[in-house]
């Protein structure tokens, strides 16, 4: 995109930046319909231009759709229902990424997400608690699940069913996570298998 074109969009890019960076709701970011109303129907182009400025900072504009499956070529109506927010670029690692999170807490989150995926996106909280009880102290389970919900990785309905929330869909490569856990499980099983005993008898002489 030429500098002249970016200049023509400068006021819209500034407005989009303000809307994306300044938290106005409980969840970060802004809905597509809000951007549509403030910037016009070409707001997807404005966000593309904004990303050109964000890339040197290892940032990008992330889009989270209402449905778990991301449309291949989303329509403006689908984009209006989606949520947009600024996040680290794929492959970037923030120095404070683990601040406040213990490794076992992150492992619990990964296992929980994988468990929910294996149950087709919905599972009773009591079943998750039972599963996590095999992995961590019981006193931590409720605290961790509430934390995952509070941070937007999970959501819970009035019937006590757990689902994946917007942050999991935005930050977690679900296929890669499942593959990593399956690989780790396979390695654990192979390590636990008894190794065949070596034949220590002397070779027969000819």
GIFEN-V40118 format. One record per helix or strand. SS is the DSSP state (h for helix, s for strand). FROM is the first residue (numbers start at 1). LEN is the number of residues. If there is no record, write none. Layout:
# GIFEN-V40118
ss=[SS:SS]
from=[FROM:FROM]
len=[LEN:LEN]
This chain:
# GIFEN-V40118
ss=[h:h:s:h:h:s:h:s:h:s:h:h:s:s:h:h]
from=[3:10:30:32:43:59:76:83:103:123:125:138:154:161:166:174]
len=[6:12:2:8:15:6:6:6:16:2:8:13:3:4:6:19]
